[in-house]
Amino acid sequence: MEEEKRPSLANIARALSDPIRLQILDILVKGRDASCVSSPHPQLPHAVCPYLDVLPKLENISTSKLSYHLKELREAGLVEEYRLGKQVFYLVNQKTLEHLLETVKSRYLLSSTPS
């Protein structure tokens, strides 16, 4: 079995450096809410359709720009895409966020025990 390929810290940080991508992540983390107009994914009740549910929550952004930002988030491993027929759904990849936090903690935070 192949080891799961994880995105580098630099790739994740680059993806998180854009305010629009942070907004998209904020919306995806919250998941479905009363404002969502897409039909829910039968196996993924928190998954959100970006074009029907996320786009209206972003101000002055085109569909192509949303697609670009979703691609950047996908390539950084921050979101996962699921298809159901012609509809696409997204969820935040919790494993990547956990990996990010663990990496930052181990590389950059000082140990609480004195040397």
LOPA-868376 format. One line per field, with one value per residue (C-alpha): residue number from 1; residue in three letters; x, y, z. Coordinates in pm, 1 decimal. Layout:
<sites>
num: [NUM,...]
residuo: [ALA,...]
u: [X,...]
v: [Y,...]
w: [Z,...]
</sites>
This chain:
<sites>
num: [1,2,3,4,5,6,7,8,9,10,11,12,13,14,15,16,17,18,19,20,21,22,23,24,25,26,27,28,29,30,31,32,33,34,35,36,37,38,39,40,41,42,43,44,45,46,47,48,49,50,51,52,53,54,55,56,57,58,59,60,61,62,63,64,65,66,67,68,69,70,71,72,73,74,75,76,77,78,79,80,81,82,83,84,85,86,87,88,89,90,91,92,93,94,95,96,97,98,99,100,101,102,103,104,105,106,107,108,109,110,111,112,113,114,115]
residuo: [MET,GLU,GLU,GLU,LYS,ARG,PRO,SER,LEU,ALA,ASN,ILE,ALA,ARG,ALA,LEU,SER,ASP,PRO,ILE,ARG,LEU,GLN,ILE,LEU,ASP,ILE,LEU,VAL,LYS,GLY,ARG,ASP,ALA,SER,CYS,VAL,SER,SER,PRO,HIS,PRO,GLN,LEU,PRO,HIS,ALA,VAL,CYS,PRO,TYR,LEU,ASP,VAL,LEU,PRO,LYS,LEU,GLU,ASN,ILE,SER,THR,SER,LYS,LEU,SER,TYR,HIS,LEU,LYS,GLU,LEU,ARG,GLU,ALA,GLY,LEU,VAL,GLU,GLU,TYR,ARG,LEU,GLY,LYS,GLN,VAL,PHE,TYR,LEU,VAL,ASN,GLN,LYS,THR,LEU,GLU,HIS,LEU,LEU,GLU,THR,VAL,LYS,SER,ARG,TYR,LEU,LEU,SER,SER,THR,PRO,SER]
u: [0.0,134.0,192.3,-56.1,109.6,82.8,114.4,414.2,385.6,481.5,199.3,-55.2,67.6,53.6,-305.1,-398.8,-235.5,-528.0,-823.2,-1076.9,-955.2,-982.9,-1343.2,-1416.7,-1266.4,-1469.5,-1789.0,-1693.7,-1599.3,-1945.9,-2102.2,-2462.0,-2694.5,-3040.8,-2911.8,-2793.3,-3006.7,-2841.3,-2979.2,-2773.1,-2529.5,-2684.8,-2362.9,-2204.1,-2467.2,-2221.1,-2081.4,-2152.2,-2199.9,-1964.2,-2153.7,-2498.4,-2413.2,-2073.1,-2077.6,-2376.8,-2198.7,-1892.0,-1910.2,-1831.6,-1659.0,-1708.7,-1763.9,-1427.2,-1249.6,-1423.0,-1313.0,-954.4,-952.5,-1110.8,-839.3,-569.7,-731.4,-763.9,-401.2,-292.1,-501.9,-719.4,-1048.9,-1188.5,-1416.4,-1700.7,-1919.8,-2277.2,-2393.9,-2325.4,-2320.8,-1997.9,-1961.7,-1675.2,-1564.3,-1266.1,-993.3,-956.2,-647.3,-456.6,-550.3,-443.6,-114.0,-61.8,-114.6,111.2,385.5,373.1,371.2,667.7,874.6,802.3,660.7,901.1,864.8,702.1,964.7,1275.4,1610.2]
v: [0.0,341.9,597.7,884.2,1176.2,1490.5,1841.3,2038.3,2304.4,2564.9,2456.7,2465.9,2805.9,2944.0,2823.8,2982.1,3313.5,3431.1,3600.7,3459.6,3105.0,3165.8,3281.9,2967.1,2750.0,2933.8,2857.8,2494.4,2436.2,2549.9,2304.4,2309.1,2564.5,2704.6,2921.7,2621.0,2562.9,2248.0,1905.0,1742.6,1466.8,1142.1,1009.9,1344.8,1557.5,1839.9,1866.6,2189.4,2259.3,2550.0,2689.8,2685.2,2729.6,2901.5,3141.3,3343.9,3398.5,3550.8,3907.8,3990.6,3668.7,3493.8,3121.7,3087.5,3263.3,3033.9,2733.4,2858.9,2903.1,2560.1,2408.0,2575.7,2447.0,2095.9,2088.9,2190.7,1905.2,2142.5,2038.3,1719.1,1704.3,1455.4,1415.5,1299.8,1291.3,1635.8,1801.4,1857.1,1883.3,1992.3,1919.5,2049.1,1786.5,1759.0,1536.6,1807.8,2069.3,1836.9,1770.6,2145.9,2213.4,1925.4,2039.7,2401.4,2292.3,2057.5,2290.6,2635.6,2628.3,2607.1,2316.1,2407.8,2212.6,2412.4,2285.2]
w: [0.0,-93.1,178.7,157.3,-20.5,190.0,52.5,171.5,438.0,176.8,-57.5,221.5,342.2,-14.1,-52.0,281.3,190.9,-21.1,155.3,-91.9,-29.0,345.4,294.5,93.9,367.7,632.1,439.9,378.8,743.2,851.4,605.0,494.8,649.0,583.6,297.6,92.1,-215.7,-353.1,-281.6,-6.0,-95.2,34.9,194.4,286.8,464.8,547.3,192.9,7.6,-362.6,-431.9,-729.8,-568.6,-200.6,-173.9,-469.2,-344.5,-10.1,-177.3,-298.6,-660.9,-759.2,-1092.6,-1135.8,-1308.0,-1020.4,-769.4,-976.8,-974.9,-596.8,-542.1,-761.6,-550.1,-230.1,-379.2,-491.8,-141.3,-2.9,198.4,39.2,-107.9,-409.9,-447.4,-754.3,-765.6,-1125.8,-1266.7,-926.1,-734.6,-357.2,-134.2,219.5,413.7,446.5,823.5,794.4,609.1,867.5,1149.0,967.1,923.9,1293.6,1398.6,1159.9,1275.1,1638.3,1601.1,1382.6,1519.8,1871.9,2160.3,2393.5,2722.4,2918.0,3011.1,2886.7]
</sites>
